[in-house]
Amino acid sequence: MSNVRRARRLRGPVMASAAVTALALAASGCVTVHGEREIVPTATKPEAERALKDFLKAYNAADKAYDPALDAPRITGPLGAINQGGLKSRRVQHPDGNAGHVPLELSDVTYSIPKKAGWPRWFMADTKANRRSDLRWLWVFTKSGPDQLWRATYLNLVSPQKMPELKKDEDGWAVPVAPTAKDLAMAPMDLGEEYTTYLKSGGDGFAPGDHTTRWKAFRERNSKRAGLAVQYVDEPRNEGAFAPLGLRTADGGALMFFSTHHYEKQTAFKGLSPKVDADAKALLKGTVRQSLMLERVSNQVVVDPKGGGKVAFLGRIQGLTGAKGD
């Protein structure tokens, strides 16, 4: 357990119902115009269109070559960690690149652009894609300063039937959610802590489903495998590009994106060793003798209802970002 504790001090299976979208509500810095704080749309529609186009070009180049450097400047936060970890692993396994590459194409795009003061700025793009075309792909882009690039930060895939209607202000702009909003079932900054606590101890704050009751039950079964002890440590991620972001829904609730960090330590009984699959082996540091530590980052999108009730998951994407043997 000592390695798990060390991992917790260092930081915090793709279980997304749909396959495989988000920065700082928390950091609400301000710009000053003539001595006043100016609340403005975070992007123009042409600017948002350009950000999506630039990201998609970089993403497809990186996916084709399995080269994380090609889209690193256009990606950050939990999506960046998941993307870069996956590309690093596949590059080791396929040094000649992605022989089966099919470019990702996005269409039917709707932009939800909120008004806010200062930096960071962000917006959401709700798209269709040529992969899993039955689902909506929700992308969140963030920009940390006037001289910085727009970067894709969160991604989740959501059933169109489950997408809530978003609230608009009198000018047609989306309405952001304050990080400490008290009128929701859970304050945005508490979502990660509440979720990781739920995974450890249970509770009734989240609606049952693939990413709550069923995932918790899967992990409980997985911890009792023959010849292997499995321990989990889960941590919220609220800092910097991993901070939660949300938009108000028409009914007063919130569509919230937040991220978490997960460690899985597998310890084999005496005389045995944990099995290391190809993805983990490509990222492995150290030698697997008796234990294997797997590190994953997860990003999720939920509906956080107004006033109370249960927070409901719309989607979750998780990716392997590291592996260590001992």
C-alpha positions, 0 to 999 in steps of 0.5 A: 500500500506504500506505493499507493500512498506515494502515488496519492502524494504525487497526484491523483477500462475506457468505461465510457458508455460511448467511446473514445469535453473544460477549464477553470470555472475556478480561476475567474480572473478579470480584465480591466477596461477603463477601470472596470471589469468587462464581461464579454463573450469568450469567443466570436463564432468565427474564432470558435470555428477556427479553433475547432478546425485547427485542433482537428487538423492537428489531431488527425496528423497526430493520430495518423503518425502516432506522434503526440508532439503533433497535437500537443500544442492544441490539447490540454487538461484531461483530454490532453492527458488521455490523448497524449498517453494513448499516442505515446503507447501506440507509438511504441507499439506501432513506430511506423504510424497508424496503418488504419488511420481514418481522419476524424470528421466533424459536422452539424456543429453548434457553439455554446459561447458564454460571457465572462470576464478575463482569463481563462476563456472557454466555449463548448462545441456540440458536434456530430462525427463520422465515428459513433454518429449516433452520439453527440460529441461535446468538446470544450475548448479553453484559452488561458491568455490573449497570446495563447492558443485555443486548446481542446480540454474536455471531450465526452460522447452523449446520447442526443436524447439525454442532452439538456436544453441550455439556457441563453441570456437576452443576447443569445449567449450561453450562461456559465456556472459559478464554481461555488454555485450553491443552488445545485445538488453539488457545487461544481468544485465539489463534483470530483471530491464527491465522485471519488468519495462515492467510488470508495465509500458509496453514497446516494448523491449520484444516479445509478448507471454505468459510471456509478453503481455498475463501475463500482460493482465491477471494481469490487469484483475485480479486486478479488481476482485469483492470485492478485490483490487490487487496490484503488485510489481515486483523486479529484482534479480541480487545478488549472486546465483540469478544473470543472466547467459548466453551463446553465441548463434551461431548467436552472440546473447545470451541464458540468464537465469535471475530471478525476485521477485514478490509480490501480495497484495490482499486487500478485501473491508470492511466486506470481506476477501481474500480467502487463498488457501491450498498452501498459507495457508501452508506458511502463517504468520499472520492472514488474516483479510483484506489483503493477501500478496503473495510472488513468485520467478520466473526464466526465459530463453530468447533469447537476440538478437545481436545488437537489436530487441526484447528479446524473452521468451523461458520459465518461471517457478514461485513458491510461496515462502511466504504468509502473512496475515494482 
